[in-house]
Amino acid sequence: MRSPAATLGVRVEAFDDAGHPLIGEQGELVVTAPMPSMPVGFWGDPDGSLYDAAYFARFPGVWSHGDWLTITERGTCVISGRSDATLNRGGVRLGTSEFYALVEALPEVSDSLVVHLDDHPSDELILFVKLAPGLSLDSALKDRIAAELRRELSPRHVPDLILDVPAVPRTHSGKKLEVPVKRILTGTPVERAVATGSLADPTAIDYFVALAKARREDESSA
């Protein structure tokens, strides 16, 4: 069996945080020249701002795909999962799937979403949970969730805030919108953070827009 390698016509590289190419080390999967299958825009994004934010904000002018990649000395490639679903807390990478597997195994929780506001002065790790019907998020349940995360994962996985939400925003394909929610909470207008037409339930984002507004008002009055 052949080892995975870059596809013909795709100039793929692994970049470190400073945008330098890496060999033999895990980095951000980028494409440094136009490729045949690269889309030219998003539906409902007339000025291209959402498209640019999705793929070119990390490294200006370079397509960032949102995956971890290692290019070996042999020229083969190893993709290690989604980089945009990885949180960096205190220099330690935390996979969002770790949170979801544990939290959503609790009978009280039907869905969840976690974001880390690492580029915001608050530097908060926030866990949003959608509870099973008829339940409320009281202090006992918050303590139980935090204790489970601490015991089964690590103290770094314990959120600063646990909030209940009416719904977790997802795309039509079922992907959770961690990055757009983070951008909304750090001040990006909703129309620039997400194409609402891509959401399975466009109203699911309303809670986060209202939360961002309330937090801004609290900060300005402090």
PEUR-V501112 format. One record per residue. SS is DSSP state (alpha for helix, beta for strand, coil for the rest). PSI is psi in radians with two decimals (999 if undefined). OMEGA is omega in degrees with one decimal (NA if undefined). Layout:
# PEUR-V501112
ss = [SS | SS]
psi = [PSI | PSI]
omega = [OMEGA | OMEGA]
This chain:
# PEUR-V501112
ss = [coil | coil | coil | coil | coil | coil | coil | coil | coil | coil | coil | beta | beta | beta | beta | coil | coil | coil | coil | coil | beta | coil | coil | coil | coil | beta | beta | beta | beta | beta | beta | coil | coil | coil | coil | coil | coil | coil | coil | coil | coil | coil | coil | coil | coil | coil | coil | coil | alpha | alpha | alpha | alpha | alpha | alpha | alpha | coil | coil | coil | beta | coil | coil | beta | beta | beta | beta | beta | beta | beta | beta | beta | beta | coil | coil | coil | coil | coil | beta | beta | beta | beta | beta | beta | coil | coil | coil | beta | beta | beta | beta | coil | coil | beta | beta | beta | beta | alpha | alpha | alpha | alpha | alpha | alpha | alpha | alpha | coil | coil | coil | coil | coil | beta | beta | beta | beta | beta | beta | beta | beta | coil | coil | coil | coil | coil | coil | coil | coil | beta | beta | beta | beta | beta | beta | beta | coil | coil | coil | coil | coil | coil | coil | alpha | alpha | alpha | alpha | alpha | alpha | alpha | alpha | alpha | alpha | alpha | alpha | alpha | alpha | coil | coil | alpha | alpha | alpha | coil | coil | coil | beta | beta | beta | beta | coil | coil | coil | coil | coil | beta | beta | coil | coil | coil | coil | beta | coil | alpha | alpha | alpha | alpha | alpha | alpha | alpha | alpha | coil | coil | coil | coil | alpha | alpha | alpha | alpha | coil | coil | alpha | alpha | alpha | beta | coil | coil | alpha | alpha | alpha | alpha | alpha | alpha | alpha | alpha | alpha | alpha | alpha | alpha | alpha | alpha | alpha | alpha | alpha | alpha | alpha | alpha | coil]
psi = [2.34 | 2.53 | 2.55 | 2.42 | 3.01 | 2.43 | 2.56 | 2.26 | 0.07 | 1.99 | 1.51 | 2.45 | 2.88 | 2.13 | 2.53 | -3.09 | -0.40 | 0.02 | 0.39 | 2.40 | 2.52 | 2.51 | 2.23 | 0.08 | 2.63 | 2.36 | -3.04 | 2.25 | 2.09 | 2.76 | 2.04 | 0.09 | 2.68 | 2.43 | 2.74 | -0.63 | 0.16 | 2.17 | 2.74 | -0.05 | 3.08 | 2.60 | 2.35 | 0.39 | 1.22 | -0.57 | -0.01 | 0.14 | -0.68 | -0.68 | -0.81 | -0.75 | -0.60 | -0.65 | -0.35 | 0.04 | -0.60 | -0.85 | 1.74 | 2.24 | -0.03 | 2.26 | 2.09 | 2.11 | -0.24 | 0.43 | 2.69 | 2.35 | 2.42 | 2.15 | 2.06 | 2.95 | -0.37 | -0.14 | 0.05 | 2.90 | 2.44 | 2.05 | 2.21 | 0.20 | -3.13 | 2.22 | -0.51 | -0.06 | 0.37 | 2.29 | 2.58 | 1.80 | 1.97 | 0.54 | 0.03 | 2.24 | 2.27 | 2.15 | 2.31 | -0.51 | -0.50 | -0.76 | -0.88 | -0.72 | -0.68 | -0.88 | -0.73 | -0.10 | -0.27 | 2.35 | -0.39 | -0.32 | 2.19 | -0.38 | 2.83 | 2.85 | 2.36 | 2.41 | 2.62 | 2.04 | 1.11 | -0.41 | 0.40 | 2.59 | -0.50 | -0.51 | 0.88 | 2.53 | 2.03 | 2.24 | 2.14 | 2.31 | 2.41 | 2.11 | 2.79 | 2.66 | 2.39 | -0.05 | 2.75 | 2.69 | 1.58 | 3.09 | -0.57 | -0.73 | -0.68 | -0.79 | -0.65 | -0.76 | -0.81 | -0.72 | -0.69 | -0.76 | -0.73 | -0.79 | -0.77 | -0.44 | -1.49 | 2.88 | -0.51 | -0.35 | -0.12 | 2.12 | 2.71 | -0.56 | 2.48 | 2.09 | 2.52 | 2.50 | 2.64 | -0.47 | 2.64 | 2.13 | 2.31 | 2.72 | 3.04 | -0.45 | -0.02 | 0.03 | 2.33 | 2.55 | 1.11 | -0.84 | -0.84 | -0.66 | -0.75 | -0.76 | -0.69 | -0.76 | -0.33 | 0.26 | -0.03 | 2.26 | 2.52 | -0.62 | -0.36 | -0.29 | -0.54 | 2.51 | 1.86 | -0.40 | -0.30 | -0.11 | 2.42 | -0.65 | 1.71 | -0.45 | -0.24 | -0.34 | -0.23 | -0.71 | -0.75 | -0.59 | -0.77 | -0.69 | -0.76 | -0.72 | -0.77 | -0.68 | -0.68 | -0.72 | -0.68 | -0.70 | -0.69 | -0.45 | -0.16 | 999]
omega = [178.3 | 175.3 | 178.4 | 178.6 | -179.7 | 179.0 | 177.7 | 179.2 | -179.8 | 177.5 | -175.1 | 176.7 | 171.4 | -178.3 | 168.2 | -175.4 | -179.6 | 179.8 | 178.0 | -179.7 | 179.8 | 171.4 | 179.7 | 178.3 | 179.5 | 177.5 | 179.6 | 177.5 | 178.6 | 174.0 | -168.9 | 174.8 | -179.3 | 178.4 | -173.4 | -175.0 | -178.1 | 177.3 | -178.8 | 179.2 | 178.0 | 172.9 | 179.1 | -179.5 | -169.4 | -178.4 | 176.5 | -175.5 | 178.8 | 178.5 | 178.4 | -178.7 | -177.0 | -170.1 | -172.8 | -177.6 | -175.6 | 178.8 | -174.8 | 178.9 | -178.8 | 179.7 | 176.1 | -167.4 | 179.9 | 178.2 | 171.1 | -177.8 | 169.7 | 173.2 | -175.5 | 177.2 | 178.8 | -178.5 | 175.9 | -173.3 | 175.5 | 177.1 | -169.8 | 179.2 | -175.3 | 175.3 | -179.5 | 173.8 | 179.1 | 179.1 | 178.5 | -176.7 | -179.7 | 179.8 | 179.6 | -179.8 | -179.9 | 179.1 | -179.5 | 179.8 | 177.5 | 177.7 | -172.6 | -178.8 | -177.8 | -174.3 | -176.2 | 171.4 | 176.7 | -176.9 | -179.0 | -172.4 | 178.9 | 179.2 | -178.6 | 178.2 | -179.8 | 176.0 | 175.7 | 180.0 | -173.9 | 179.3 | 178.6 | -178.6 | -178.8 | -179.4 | -174.7 | 167.9 | -174.6 | 176.2 | 175.8 | -179.9 | 169.3 | -173.6 | 174.2 | -176.9 | 175.7 | -177.9 | 176.0 | -177.6 | 178.0 | -176.2 | 179.8 | 179.8 | 176.1 | -180.0 | 179.8 | 178.8 | 179.8 | -179.3 | 178.2 | 179.4 | 179.9 | -175.1 | -173.4 | -178.6 | 178.9 | 175.7 | 179.9 | 180.0 | -178.6 | -176.6 | 171.1 | 178.7 | 170.2 | -175.9 | 176.4 | -177.0 | 177.6 | -179.8 | 174.1 | -178.3 | 179.6 | 172.7 | 177.9 | 178.8 | 176.2 | -179.1 | 176.7 | -173.9 | 179.4 | -175.2 | 177.0 | 177.8 | 177.4 | -179.0 | 178.1 | -177.9 | 179.0 | 169.1 | 179.2 | 176.8 | -173.8 | -178.0 | 176.2 | -176.3 | -174.6 | 172.0 | -172.9 | 177.2 | 179.1 | -175.8 | 175.2 | 176.3 | -176.4 | -179.5 | -177.9 | -178.4 | -174.3 | -179.6 | -175.6 | 174.8 | 178.8 | 178.7 | 179.5 | 179.1 | -179.5 | 180.0 | 178.0 | 179.7 | 177.7 | -179.9 | -178.4 | -178.9 | -177.5 | NA]
